Amino acid sequence: VHAESLQQVVQSQREVTEVLQEATCKIAAQQSETTRLTTDAARQICEEKSICFTLSE
């Protein structure tokens, strides 16, 4: 019974780890997309206002 209990704990921890990894990947992808959109918006504002400087990518 003890071995089964430990096995369930290990399986549960694996599942939690998978969920956390998936969530972390989604967050990173969203942050990347937000950065891209912010950079695009800043470029557009700069072009509209004729501000001459380069935004680093």
Biotite code that builds the C-alpha atoms (Angstrom):
import biotite.structure as struc

atoms = struc.array([
    struc.Atom([0.000, 0.000, 0.000], chain_id="A", res_id=1, res_name="VAL", atom_name="CA", element="C"),
    struc.Atom([2.841, 2.383, 0.853], chain_id="A", res_id=2, res_name="HIS", atom_name="CA", element="C"),
    struc.Atom([4.509, 1.787, -2.527], chain_id="A", res_id=3, res_name="ALA", atom_name="CA", element="C"),
    struc.Atom([1.225, 2.476, -4.305], chain_id="A", res_id=4, res_name="GLU", atom_name="CA", element="C"),
    struc.Atom([0.799, 5.673, -2.345], chain_id="A", res_id=5, res_name="SER", atom_name="CA", element="C"),
    struc.Atom([4.300, 6.835, -3.275], chain_id="A", res_id=6, res_name="LEU", atom_name="CA", element="C"),
    struc.Atom([3.661, 5.926, -6.893], chain_id="A", res_id=7, res_name="GLN", atom_name="CA", element="C"),
    struc.Atom([0.506, 8.054, -6.874], chain_id="A", res_id=8, res_name="GLN", atom_name="CA", element="C"),
    struc.Atom([2.415, 10.982, -5.370], chain_id="A", res_id=9, res_name="VAL", atom_name="CA", element="C"),
    struc.Atom([5.123, 10.693, -8.022], chain_id="A", res_id=10, res_name="VAL", atom_name="CA", element="C"),
    struc.Atom([2.518, 10.508, -10.797], chain_id="A", res_id=11, res_name="GLN", atom_name="CA", element="C"),
    struc.Atom([0.700, 13.508, -9.367], chain_id="A", res_id=12, res_name="SER", atom_name="CA", element="C"),
    struc.Atom([3.945, 15.495, -9.222], chain_id="A", res_id=13, res_name="GLN", atom_name="CA", element="C"),
    struc.Atom([4.688, 14.602, -12.854], chain_id="A", res_id=14, res_name="ARG", atom_name="CA", element="C"),
    struc.Atom([1.260, 15.813, -13.907], chain_id="A", res_id=15, res_name="GLU", atom_name="CA", element="C"),
    struc.Atom([1.678, 19.062, -11.984], chain_id="A", res_id=16, res_name="VAL", atom_name="CA", element="C"),
    struc.Atom([5.107, 19.568, -13.550], chain_id="A", res_id=17, res_name="THR", atom_name="CA", element="C"),
    struc.Atom([3.672, 19.045, -17.037], chain_id="A", res_id=18, res_name="GLU", atom_name="CA", element="C"),
    struc.Atom([0.885, 21.547, -16.379], chain_id="A", res_id=19, res_name="VAL", atom_name="CA", element="C"),
    struc.Atom([3.356, 24.110, -15.029], chain_id="A", res_id=20, res_name="LEU", atom_name="CA", element="C"),
    struc.Atom([5.673, 23.642, -18.011], chain_id="A", res_id=21, res_name="GLN", atom_name="CA", element="C"),
    struc.Atom([2.774, 24.083, -20.414], chain_id="A", res_id=22, res_name="GLU", atom_name="CA", element="C"),
    struc.Atom([1.601, 27.213, -18.598], chain_id="A", res_id=23, res_name="ALA", atom_name="CA", element="C"),
    struc.Atom([5.132, 28.619, -18.565], chain_id="A", res_id=24, res_name="THR", atom_name="CA", element="C"),
    struc.Atom([5.465, 28.061, -22.314], chain_id="A", res_id=25, res_name="CYS", atom_name="CA", element="C"),
    struc.Atom([2.132, 29.790, -22.937], chain_id="A", res_id=26, res_name="LYS", atom_name="CA", element="C"),
    struc.Atom([3.151, 32.751, -20.774], chain_id="A", res_id=27, res_name="ILE", atom_name="CA", element="C"),
    struc.Atom([6.483, 33.049, -22.592], chain_id="A", res_id=28, res_name="ALA", atom_name="CA", element="C"),
    struc.Atom([4.725, 32.951, -25.964], chain_id="A", res_id=29, res_name="ALA", atom_name="CA", element="C"),
    struc.Atom([2.253, 35.623, -24.842], chain_id="A", res_id=30, res_name="GLN", atom_name="CA", element="C"),
    struc.Atom([5.074, 37.834, -23.564], chain_id="A", res_id=31, res_name="GLN", atom_name="CA", element="C"),
    struc.Atom([6.909, 37.413, -26.847], chain_id="A", res_id=32, res_name="SER", atom_name="CA", element="C"),
    struc.Atom([3.796, 38.371, -28.802], chain_id="A", res_id=33, res_name="GLU", atom_name="CA", element="C"),
    struc.Atom([3.188, 41.370, -26.526], chain_id="A", res_id=34, res_name="THR", atom_name="CA", element="C"),
    struc.Atom([6.773, 42.519, -27.064], chain_id="A", res_id=35, res_name="THR", atom_name="CA", element="C"),
    struc.Atom([6.386, 42.174, -30.827], chain_id="A", res_id=36, res_name="ARG", atom_name="CA", element="C"),
    struc.Atom([3.127, 44.136, -30.846], chain_id="A", res_id=37, res_name="LEU", atom_name="CA", element="C"),
    struc.Atom([4.581, 46.847, -28.598], chain_id="A", res_id=38, res_name="THR", atom_name="CA", element="C"),
    struc.Atom([7.619, 47.172, -30.854], chain_id="A", res_id=39, res_name="THR", atom_name="CA", element="C"),
    struc.Atom([5.410, 47.383, -33.941], chain_id="A", res_id=40, res_name="ASP", atom_name="CA", element="C"),
    struc.Atom([3.244, 50.048, -32.298], chain_id="A", res_id=41, res_name="ALA", atom_name="CA", element="C"),
    struc.Atom([6.297, 52.049, -31.225], chain_id="A", res_id=42, res_name="ALA", atom_name="CA", element="C"),
    struc.Atom([7.708, 51.869, -34.760], chain_id="A", res_id=43, res_name="ARG", atom_name="CA", element="C"),
    struc.Atom([4.421, 53.083, -36.203], chain_id="A", res_id=44, res_name="GLN", atom_name="CA", element="C"),
    struc.Atom([4.274, 55.990, -33.735], chain_id="A", res_id=45, res_name="ILE", atom_name="CA", element="C"),
    struc.Atom([7.860, 56.921, -34.558], chain_id="A", res_id=46, res_name="CYS", atom_name="CA", element="C"),
    struc.Atom([7.144, 56.831, -38.287], chain_id="A", res_id=47, res_name="GLU", atom_name="CA", element="C"),
    struc.Atom([4.000, 58.936, -37.873], chain_id="A", res_id=48, res_name="GLU", atom_name="CA", element="C"),
    struc.Atom([5.824, 61.527, -35.796], chain_id="A", res_id=49, res_name="LYS", atom_name="CA", element="C"),
    struc.Atom([8.916, 61.416, -38.023], chain_id="A", res_id=50, res_name="SER", atom_name="CA", element="C"),
    struc.Atom([11.110, 60.532, -35.097], chain_id="A", res_id=51, res_name="ILE", atom_name="CA", element="C"),
    struc.Atom([14.355, 59.224, -36.454], chain_id="A", res_id=52, res_name="CYS", atom_name="CA", element="C"),
    struc.Atom([15.833, 56.557, -34.259], chain_id="A", res_id=53, res_name="PHE", atom_name="CA", element="C"),
    struc.Atom([16.091, 52.823, -34.541], chain_id="A", res_id=54, res_name="THR", atom_name="CA", element="C"),
    struc.Atom([14.343, 50.553, -32.093], chain_id="A", res_id=55, res_name="LEU", atom_name="CA", element="C"),
    struc.Atom([16.468, 47.561, -31.289], chain_id="A", res_id=56, res_name="SER", atom_name="CA", element="C"),
    struc.Atom([14.851, 44.218, -31.976], chain_id="A", res_id=57, res_name="GLU", atom_name="CA", element="C"),
])
